[in-house]
Amino acid sequence: MAGSPQADRLSEVKFLTVAEVATLMRVSKMTVYRLVHSGDLTAVRVGRSFRVPEHAVNEYLRGAFQESA
């Protein structure tokens, strides 16, 4: 797997904590957890916590922006 195109792309992904996502979106951590649990925001479980790919936050916000426009 090392050196494969998929492994190279994965190493470029920036993961954010729930707290970082909440700060970025200016919402509470509970709101982020609700988005993750409902499936509206993609996240990866690492141990007992979640990590959210930065591109998932951007896609969610882009979709929310388009819906309101």
Secondary structure, DSSP 8 states (H G I E B T S, - for coil): -TTSHHHHHHHH--EEEHHHHHHHHTS-HHHHHHHHHHTSS--EEETTEEEEEHHHHHHHHHHHHHHH-
